[in-house]
Amino acid sequence: MAVDQGGGMIDVDATGLRSVLDLRSMGVRHRVADHPLLTLEALAELADRLPPHAIERNPDDLPLLLPAGGNPPGGVAAPGAAVRAVPRARSWIVLWHVERDPAYRRLLDDLLDEVEPIVSRDRRDMRRREAFVFISSARARTPVHIDPEHNLLLQITGSKLVRVGAFATEAEAQPVIERYYDGGHRNLEVCPAEAAEFALEKGVGVYIPPMAPHWVENGDAPLSIALSITFRTRASQRREHACEANARLRRLGLHPRPAGRSGVADAAKASAWRRYRALRMLPRTFSTRVSEVPR
């Protein structure tokens, strides 16, 4: 049963979310679908304000398995017009990092401020708040992929079926995750044998934990809009840094312990990796492309 958190915009079973955080998916409800910033026209205007590399367009008929990756963001001429054309264009568009825009940053913070007391022991634990918008035509498909963030995917208009699975074994997960943190794509070569299904429509959403394989098939409505609000926690970010360190160590021919097996080892590797990256002023090497990891 959903628990209304203070009459805000997110309805979530607080006990349930705490119990599945970082482990399993679960359904949520929300009241942000009629927000004026999330209309097609408002998003078209936003697309024209965002930098070119923040926009990605894909055909609607991508296969469920796209092991070679996908198209990089950018290169969309007249992005606002492309967004307006989605209902008849047989495509889907992602607006990456819409929190660059002050109005969308405020919306993201308003939403995650409601979730933060549920998932965080203190206000410093929720970090790297980011938001993405998915604008899709009828029956558009996004392939099986992983994402690094805690993700609340909120359906604004239209419908979609989201399937969320899991890796069968650590041995299956490790090469996919470390490839991603070594700068590669995040698509999977096989579908999970089992997956939870979530039918999203206006006002309905789903929590997807970090690195959970998932894929999406939109319904028959000519337009689907979904807002993805994401965050990291101290624990998830430590695991990410340990994965980055492992990827670099494997390049050197070493065989580090997989991240997640030992909190002590993860913390040590994460700390060393942050110091190394600060000294070398290294950028993040892993991909942020959407089509490689459709949602």
Wavefront OBJ file of the C-alpha trace (Angstrom):
o trace
v 0.000 0.000 0.000
v 1.386 3.395 -0.991
v 2.050 5.844 1.791
v 1.566 9.502 0.987
v 4.714 11.285 2.060
v 3.395 14.565 3.422
v 0.889 15.189 0.647
v 3.671 15.842 -1.847
v 4.239 14.678 -5.401
v 5.604 11.172 -4.715
v 3.526 8.393 -3.130
v 5.683 5.498 -1.985
v 5.584 2.765 0.613
v 8.446 4.031 2.743
v 9.080 0.718 4.489
v 8.940 -1.110 1.180
v 11.377 1.224 -0.541
v 13.862 0.946 2.312
v 13.656 -2.825 2.121
v 14.287 -3.057 -1.635
v 16.728 -0.146 -2.026
v 19.756 -1.298 -4.013
v 18.223 -4.791 -4.332
v 14.910 -4.999 -6.197
v 12.437 -2.929 -8.184
v 9.055 -1.771 -6.875
v 6.118 0.307 -8.079
v 5.437 3.889 -6.977
v 2.822 6.529 -7.693
v 3.197 10.233 -8.264
v 1.337 13.480 -8.872
v 3.722 15.257 -11.207
v 2.125 14.214 -14.522
v 0.279 17.519 -14.998
v 3.283 19.702 -14.188
v 3.622 22.518 -16.774
v 7.320 21.746 -17.294
v 6.471 18.270 -18.583
v 4.194 19.085 -21.515
v 5.436 18.308 -25.010
v 5.742 22.010 -25.838
v 7.677 22.818 -22.656
v 10.063 19.942 -23.385
v 10.500 21.105 -26.983
v 11.494 24.545 -25.695
v 13.846 22.915 -23.193
v 15.463 20.876 -25.978
v 16.325 24.095 -27.791
v 17.994 25.439 -24.631
v 20.076 22.355 -23.859
v 23.548 21.821 -25.356
v 23.605 19.546 -28.434
v 25.313 16.679 -26.612
v 22.392 16.511 -24.159
v 19.962 15.267 -26.838
v 19.763 11.805 -28.343
v 17.342 10.417 -30.911
v 16.794 6.765 -31.787
v 14.485 4.821 -34.111
v 11.478 3.239 -32.435
v 12.260 -0.311 -33.589
v 15.564 -1.013 -31.846
v 15.978 -4.715 -31.045
v 15.710 -5.822 -27.434
v 19.316 -6.965 -27.619
v 21.784 -4.391 -28.930
v 25.137 -5.738 -27.750
v 27.214 -3.422 -29.919
v 25.856 -0.274 -28.280
v 23.943 2.526 -29.943
v 24.027 6.089 -31.159
v 25.866 8.765 -29.173
v 23.986 11.856 -28.008
v 24.100 14.933 -30.206
v 23.662 15.665 -33.858
v 19.916 16.307 -33.698
v 19.119 19.232 -35.966
v 16.405 21.569 -34.684
v 15.919 19.609 -31.429
v 12.727 21.430 -30.439
v 11.105 20.564 -33.751
v 12.313 16.956 -33.388
v 10.629 16.716 -29.984
v 7.355 18.108 -31.329
v 7.479 15.576 -34.188
v 7.894 12.481 -31.987
v 4.202 11.435 -32.054
v 4.414 10.894 -35.815
v 8.131 10.312 -36.295
v 8.565 6.686 -35.126
v 11.395 7.635 -32.810
v 12.309 8.244 -29.215
v 14.314 11.119 -27.842
v 16.200 11.465 -24.594
v 16.937 14.800 -22.977
v 19.971 14.164 -20.796
v 20.646 16.051 -17.582
v 17.691 18.389 -17.715
v 18.743 19.610 -14.266
v 21.108 21.947 -16.146
v 18.052 24.148 -16.547
v 17.204 25.992 -13.291
v 13.455 25.303 -13.467
v 13.987 21.579 -13.994
v 16.615 21.532 -11.241
v 14.012 22.921 -8.844
v 11.512 20.270 -9.926
v 14.098 17.509 -9.463
v 14.984 18.784 -5.995
v 11.339 19.123 -4.994
v 10.758 15.477 -5.939
v 13.898 14.000 -4.416
v 13.549 16.076 -1.254
v 10.438 13.960 -0.600
v 12.328 10.707 -1.140
v 15.519 11.636 0.692
v 14.238 10.995 4.258
v 13.255 7.476 3.179
v 16.537 6.445 1.581
v 19.110 8.474 3.513
v 20.328 8.301 7.061
v 21.373 11.928 6.807
v 21.105 14.702 4.227
v 24.631 14.027 3.002
v 23.838 10.503 1.851
v 21.775 11.348 -1.259
v 24.107 12.727 -3.911
v 24.485 13.336 -7.653
v 20.855 14.200 -8.292
v 20.168 13.998 -12.025
v 17.124 13.932 -14.297
v 16.377 12.693 -17.812
v 13.257 12.871 -19.957
v 12.196 10.189 -22.448
v 9.848 11.234 -25.255
v 8.686 8.297 -27.371
v 6.319 7.444 -30.184
v 3.978 4.444 -30.156
v 5.535 1.031 -29.497
v 9.059 2.429 -29.258
v 11.473 -0.020 -27.705
v 14.617 0.438 -25.655
v 17.047 -2.505 -25.402
v 18.115 -4.457 -22.342
v 20.657 -2.414 -20.414
v 22.012 -1.375 -17.029
v 22.205 2.065 -15.418
v 24.454 3.084 -12.513
v 21.930 5.167 -10.556
v 19.033 4.636 -8.206
v 16.228 5.474 -10.629
v 12.617 6.534 -10.129
v 11.031 6.363 -13.575
v 7.769 8.339 -13.556
v 5.277 8.039 -16.408
v 3.872 11.439 -17.418
v 1.696 10.585 -20.411
v 1.084 7.491 -22.523
v 2.043 4.044 -21.293
v 4.910 1.586 -21.277
v 5.805 -1.844 -19.999
v 9.027 -1.884 -17.992
v 10.682 -5.210 -17.239
v 13.364 -5.358 -14.558
v 15.499 -8.459 -14.133
v 18.734 -9.441 -12.440
v 22.030 -11.068 -13.317
v 21.945 -14.792 -12.633
v 25.417 -14.857 -11.081
v 28.241 -12.552 -10.093
v 30.302 -14.052 -12.909
v 27.655 -12.957 -15.398
v 27.402 -9.439 -13.969
v 31.076 -8.659 -13.544
v 32.222 -8.327 -17.175
v 29.168 -6.242 -18.153
v 29.558 -3.843 -15.238
v 33.317 -3.486 -15.539
v 33.088 -2.972 -19.314
v 30.758 -0.072 -18.617
v 33.107 1.461 -16.056
v 35.991 1.017 -18.464
v 34.262 3.290 -20.971
v 32.184 0.737 -22.860
v 28.461 0.530 -23.526
v 25.943 -0.863 -21.048
v 23.732 -3.088 -23.170
v 23.384 -6.791 -22.457
v 23.918 -9.670 -24.866
v 21.156 -11.841 -23.342
v 17.837 -11.138 -21.642
v 17.491 -12.099 -17.983
v 15.649 -15.379 -17.583
v 13.127 -13.766 -15.234
v 11.931 -10.191 -14.833
v 9.359 -8.248 -12.834
v 6.852 -6.397 -15.037
v 5.551 -2.904 -14.354
v 2.764 -1.432 -16.480
v 3.274 2.322 -16.333
v 0.631 4.895 -17.178
v 0.041 8.498 -16.164
v 0.739 8.842 -12.446
v 2.514 5.482 -12.103
v 6.238 4.844 -11.811
v 8.843 2.278 -10.856
v 11.995 2.246 -8.728
v 14.899 0.532 -10.509
v 18.048 -0.237 -8.470
v 21.556 0.414 -9.790
v 22.845 -2.070 -12.354
v 19.572 -3.984 -12.609
v 19.088 -5.180 -16.230
v 15.890 -3.672 -17.609
v 14.139 -2.857 -20.866
v 11.112 -0.895 -22.029
v 8.331 -1.280 -24.600
v 5.943 1.621 -25.089
v 2.205 1.201 -25.583
v -0.018 2.165 -28.489
v -0.526 5.828 -27.549
v 1.116 8.137 -30.122
v 3.134 9.881 -27.389
v 4.834 8.678 -24.236
v 6.669 11.003 -21.864
v 8.553 9.692 -18.838
v 10.673 11.534 -16.285
v 13.619 9.708 -14.761
v 14.870 11.169 -11.470
v 18.064 9.562 -10.225
v 20.506 9.716 -7.372
v 23.440 7.961 -5.795
v 24.019 7.108 -2.157
v 27.298 6.927 -0.297
v 27.220 3.126 -0.640
v 26.352 3.057 -4.341
v 28.973 5.672 -5.153
v 31.608 3.740 -3.223
v 30.748 0.650 -5.264
v 30.981 2.658 -8.505
v 34.437 3.934 -7.610
v 35.536 0.408 -6.731
v 34.292 -0.775 -10.150
v 36.243 1.998 -11.865
v 39.356 0.971 -9.958
v 38.807 -2.679 -10.883
v 38.494 -1.800 -14.558
v 41.825 0.022 -14.447
v 43.498 -2.806 -12.511
v 42.320 -5.380 -15.058
v 43.875 -3.281 -17.811
v 47.146 -3.795 -15.945
v 46.682 -7.558 -16.004
v 45.600 -7.867 -12.378
v 42.607 -9.763 -11.024
v 40.911 -7.643 -8.353
v 38.086 -8.887 -6.160
v 34.700 -7.977 -7.715
v 33.031 -4.923 -6.207
v 30.293 -5.681 -3.727
v 31.919 -8.748 -2.236
v 33.742 -6.878 0.555
v 32.761 -3.473 1.903
v 36.238 -2.980 3.365
v 37.977 -3.779 0.071
v 35.518 -1.600 -1.862
v 36.115 1.334 0.467
v 39.895 1.009 0.147
v 39.788 0.783 -3.646
v 37.291 3.633 -3.906
v 39.421 5.891 -1.741
v 42.584 5.067 -3.671
v 40.793 5.573 -6.994
v 39.457 8.996 -5.979
v 42.939 10.114 -4.947
v 44.474 8.770 -8.146
v 41.854 10.436 -10.316
v 42.267 13.739 -8.466
v 46.030 13.644 -8.908
v 45.784 12.770 -12.581
v 42.693 14.966 -13.086
v 41.082 12.067 -14.949
v 37.592 12.476 -16.375
v 34.999 9.796 -15.822
v 35.549 7.177 -18.510
v 32.264 5.345 -18.494
v 29.561 6.005 -21.048
v 26.445 8.079 -20.453
v 24.753 7.235 -23.724
v 21.074 6.467 -23.574
v 20.575 4.390 -26.676
v 23.253 2.013 -25.512
v 21.209 1.499 -22.415
v 17.648 2.280 -23.187
v 15.351 2.782 -20.264
l 1 2 3 4 5 6 7 8 9 10 11 12 13 14 15 16 17 18 19 20 21 22 23 24 25 26 27 28 29 30 31 32 33 34 35 36 37 38 39 40 41 42 43 44 45 46 47 48 49 50 51 52 53 54 55 56 57 58 59 60 61 62 63 64 65 66 67 68 69 70 71 72 73 74 75 76 77 78 79 80 81 82 83 84 85 86 87 88 89 90 91 92 93 94 95 96 97 98 99 100 101 102 103 104 105 106 107 108 109 110 111 112 113 114 115 116 117 118 119 120 121 122 123 124 125 126 127 128 129 130 131 132 133 134 135 136 137 138 139 140 141 142 143 144 145 146 147 148 149 150 151 152 153 154 155 156 157 158 159 160 161 162 163 164 165 166 167 168 169 170 171 172 173 174 175 176 177 178 179 180 181 182 183 184 185 186 187 188 189 190 191 192 193 194 195 196 197 198 199 200 201 202 203 204 205 206 207 208 209 210 211 212 213 214 215 216 217 218 219 220 221 222 223 224 225 226 227 228 229 230 231 232 233 234 235 236 237 238 239 240 241 242 243 244 245 246 247 248 249 250 251 252 253 254 255 256 257 258 259 260 261 262 263 264 265 266 267 268 269 270 271 272 273 274 275 276 277 278 279 280 281 282 283 284 285 286 287 288 289 290 291 292 293 294 295
